[in-house]
Amino acid sequence: MRKKKSYSSGIAMLIASAVMIAADVGIVFWIRKLLKSGGSFMDTLMTICRRIIHPFPINPDNFGCVLLAVLGVILFIVAVVLLIVGIIKLDSTAVYNRKLAAGKYDDLARRHMGIRAANAISNTFIHILLVIMSIVWLIPFVCIILQSFRVEKTHPVGYVIPHTWGIDNYTRLFSTNFPRWYLNTLIMALFTAILQTIIVLCMSYALSRFRFKMRKPLMKFMLVLGFFPGILAMIILYRVLKDLGLTQAHAVPGLILVYIASSGMGYYVSKGFFDTIPKSLDEAARVDGATRAQVLYKIILPLAKPIVIYTVLTAFMAPWGDFVFARYISMNDQMGMNVAVGLNNWLSLDQINQNYTMFCAGGVVVAIPVVILFMCLQRYYVEGVTGGAVKG
């Protein structure tokens, strides 16, 4: 005869959760003592948040507060997980005992409840983890957006929410060289996206459909060559571009040339996607008289829309966020800078106090087109990544 399940494990989890929450409260009062603050409990929490956001300068008191705050956050997360798992475990035990008392319990129902409880626990834990990661990931972006609307002071301050709101930073932004930097970046991103996509798709199609001598050694050579960071060739590339007159004010065409020069080596994901498309389609089209080029752009590319969009997005993002090489080639010439280099100059010691809030406004403006692209094309982007990972 089956016995009733005990509630001890679920109760133990709830008790452990309560103990951890109590420890969190103790940590807050400990931090309050370190800070020598006489404020309320909520004032202490706000002070802790400010210390975590602005940990510098690091002194013994501040360092201890930050460590204790991180420990408190970890304990709180574990406490919440234990609380939810304990509640689910108590609920499943209660359901089991009720069915056992009513004589309705069997092995199938037990397995079903076990699978359901396990799925509920794992899904809850995953969702909590994703929510926490999303919050942590979004905090810097929210802070930048809030600071971009702060008009009472232009230098970095110790608070996030502005005291006075306005769009003065955005109006000042377009009276500087920012439009020129933005246009340079947009030109580089568009040309790179178009040319790199054409090269990558043609290379991927050739390696996927054609069989020729040295095909596999060529693929392995490009794979190994891709292990070396491009920054190793930065000096020689600068000398070549300087001899061609493609640096400083003429850095935009030089950077476009560099971005698309090694595009063919990025064939991995696209080739994997093309491998999933049946070759019988190519053969049928060839029998009907289609050329290789017609097979590619009339049959293969319409079926490979996700990987095309994935390639366009990745090619567009490369010059949009490039900083090291773009700064090296432009040499701080205002006519050849992209937005990353130009905005970084506003964070120098002699400009940050006048341009910090305008820098935040520029960051928001730079992020807008990328966010719109990803929001509109996210479905195709995910399909391209997962589809290209099936074969290789």
N, C-alpha and C positions, 0 to 999 in steps of 0.2 A: 504493500500500500504506500502510495506516495505521501510524503510529508509536506507540510506547509513550509514555504520559504521564510527565512528570517529577514527582518528589516534592518539588521545590524549594519550591513555594509553601506546601505543608503544613509542611515543615520550617522554613521562614522564620517561619511563624506560631507554631510551638512555641518557636523561639528567642526571638521577640519576647515571648512569654508568660513565658518563664523570666527574661528581662532585666527585665521589669516586676515580677515577684515579687521578684527580687534588689533592685530599687530600693525596693520596699516594706520589705524588711528593713533597707536603709540608712536609710530614713525613720524607722523605729522607733528605730534607734540614734541618729539625729540628734535626735529628740525626747527620748530618754534623756539626751543631753548637755545639751539646753536645760533639762530639769528637774533636772539635776545629781543624777540618781538612781543609786544604786549597786546597785539590786536586779536581779533576773533579767529575762530577756526577757519572761516572762509578767507579772511585776509592772509592767513598763513599759506593756504592752498594757492592763492593768487601769487604770493611771493615766490613760492616754489616754482610755479610755472614760469615766472619771469626769469628766475635764476637758470632754469633749464634752457630757455630760449636764448638768454644772453649770459653764458657761463664765464665770459671773460670780463675783467682780469681774474685769473684763477688764484685764489688765496685759500689758506687752510679751511676757513669756515665755509666758503663757497663750494670748494671741492667736496667736503663732507656732505653738504646739503644735496648736491647733485647726485652723489652716490646713493644716499639714503632715498632720494626721490625715485631713482631708477629701481632700487630694490622694492620700494613700495608699489610701483607700477607692476612689476613682475608678480609680486604677491597678490595684487588685486586681480590680475588676469587669471592666475591659477585658482584663486578663490571663486571667481565667477564660473570657471569651467567645472570645478568640483561641485558647486551649487547646482548647476544645471544637470550634470551627470547624476548627482544624488537624487534630485527630484524625479528624473526619468527612471532611475532604478527603483525608487519607492513606488512609483506608479505601476511599473511592470510587475513588481512583486505583489502589489495589491490586486491587480487583474488576475494573476496566476492563482492567488489564494482564493479569490471569489469563484473562479471557474472550478477549482478543485473542490471547494465546499459544495457547489451546485452539481457536481458530478459530470461536468461538461468538458473536463480536461482530457486531452489525449496527446500522443507524441507529436502529431502533425501541428496541433495548436501550439505546443511548446516550441517546436522549431520555428513556427511563424512568429511567435512573440519574441524569440531570441533574435531572429533576423531583423525584426522591426525595431527592437530596442537597440541593437548594434548600429543599424542605419541611422536611427534618430540621434544616437550619441555622436557618431562620426560626423554626420551632417551639421549638427549643432556646433561641434568643435571647429569644423572647417569654416562655417559662417562667422563665428566669433573671431577666428584668426584673420579672415579676410576683411572683416569690418575694422579690426584694429590696424591692420596693415594699410587700409585705405585712409583711415584717419591720420596715421603717421605720415603717409605719403602726401596727403593734401594739405597738411598744416603749413609747410613753407609757401605753397602757392596762395593760400588764403592770406597769409601775412603779407606777401608781395602785393596782392590786389588791394588790401586795406591801406598799405603804406603809399600806394600810388595815388590815393585820394586824400592824403594828408597834406594840408596847405599851411598849417600854423608854423611849421619848421621844415627846413629842407635837409637837415643833417640827421644821422641815425639817432634814435631816441630809445628809451627803455620801456616803451609801451607799444602795443600793436594797434589797438582801435584808435583812430584819429579823434582828436578833440574838435577839429574843424574840418568839414568835408568840402571838396571842390574838385574841379577838373583843370586847375591851373597847371598842374604838371604835364597834362596831355597837350595843352595849348603851347606851353613852352617847348615841349618836345619837338614839335614840328617847325619851330623857329631855329633849330640847330641843324647840324649836318646829318641828323638821324634819317630824314627822307632819302638822302643820297646813299647811306649805308643800307637802308632797307631795300632800295632799288637794286643796288649791287647784289645783295643776297638773293633777291627774287630772280634776277637774271641768271645768276649762277645755278640756282636750284632748278629753274625751268629747263635750261639747256642741258644740265646734267641729267635730269629726270628723263628727258626725251632721248638723248644720245646713248646714255648708259642702258636704258631699257632696250633699245634696238640691238645694241651689241650683246647684251646678256641673253636676250631671247634667241638671237641667231646662233650664238655659241652653244646654248643649251639644246636647241633643236638639232644642230649638227652632231653634237656628242650623243644625243639620245637616239637619233634615227640612222645615222651613217655608221658604217663599219669600215675602218681604214687602218693602215699600218701606223704603229706608234700612237694609237688612240689612247690606250690605257696608260702607257708611260707619260703621255702628255697630261692626262688628267691627274696622275699622281704628282707630276712635277709642279703643276699649278697649285695643287693642294699643299704640298710642302712649302712652296714659295709663299703661299698666303700666311704661313706661320710667322714669318718675319714682319715686325711692325714697319709700317711705311715711314715712320719718323727716322729710321736708319738712313734713308736716302734723301733726307731733307736738305742737307748741305749741297749735294751734287745737283739736285733738282733746282735749287735756288740759283746756282751758277749757270745752269742751262737756260733757265727762264730769264736771267739777267742778260745773258748774251743775246737772247732773242728780243729783248726790250719788253718783257711781259712781267715786270715787277713794279712796285710802288703805285703810281697812278694808273698803270695798265695791268694791274694785278688780276682783274676780273677774268679776261680771256686766259691768262696764265693758269689761274686756279681751275677754270673749266677744263683746260687741257689735262691738268694733273688728275682731276676727279674721274675723267672718263678713260684715262690711259690704261688702267688695269681693270677695266670693267669685266673683261672676259673671264677673269679668274673667279668671279662671283656666280658661277653657273650652277652651284651645287643644288640649291633649292629648286630652281626652275627646271633643271634636268630631271630631278626626281619627280616633279609634277608631269612633265612630258612623258616619262616612262609609264605613267598610269593610263595614258590614252592609248587605246588599241592601235596597233600598226596596220590592222586591216582597213582602217579608214584611209590611211595614206595609200595603200595598195589599190583600193577601189577608185580613189581619185586619180591615181596615175594611169589606171586602165582606161578611164574616161578621157585621158589626154591632158590632165592638169600638170603643170610644171611643179618643181619643188617649191618655188616661191609661192605659187598659188595654193599649194597644199598647206603651207605655213600660215598665210594670212587669211585664207578663206575657210579652212577647216580646223586647224589646230588652235589658232589664237582665239576664235569664238568659244571653243570649249575650255580654253585656259584663261578665261577672264580673271579668276581669283589670283593666279600667279602673275599675270600682267600688272594688276593693280598693286599687288605686294611689291613687285620690282619697282614700279613707279614711286611708291611711297618711300621705300628705303633709299632710292636714288635721290629723291627730293630732300630727305632729311639730312643726308651727309653734308652738303655745303651749308645747310641752314644752321647747323650747330658747330661747325668747324671753328676752332679758335687758334690752336698752336700754329698750324701751317699757314693759315690765313694771315696771322699777325706777322709771321716771318717773311712772307712774300710781299705784303703791303708796306712793311717798314714804317707803320704809323702815318702813312699818307692818307689824308682824309678822302681823296677821290677813289682810293682802292680798297678801303676797309669794308668789311661786312659788319653786320649788326653786333656780332659777338665781340669783335675787336673794339668797335667804337664804344659800346656800352661798358666794356671793361675799363676803358680809359677814364670813365667818370668815377671809378672807384679808387683812383690814385689818391695819395695823401693830400695833394693840393686841390682836388676837385670834389672829393666825396661829400664835404660839408655843404657844398652848394648844389650838388646834382644827385644826391642819394634818392630822393623821392622821384625825381625825373627818371633815374635809372630804373626804378620799380615800374613806372609807367611804360617805359620802353620795353621791359620784359613782358608786360601784359600784351602790348601791341604785337610783339614778335610771336607770342604763343597763339594768337587768335587764328591765323591761317592753318597752323598745324593741327590745332584742336578741331577745327571745322572739317579738315580732311579726314582725320581719324574717326570722327563721329559719323560722317557720311559713308565711309568706306571700310568701317571696322569689320563688317561681316565678310567681305571679300578678303581682307587682310588675314583673318583667322583661317579661312578656307585655304588660302595660298600657303600659309605656313604648315598646316596639318597635311594638306595634300602633297606638298613637296617633300614631306618627311617619310612618306610611305616606302618609296624605293630610292635607290641611289646607285 
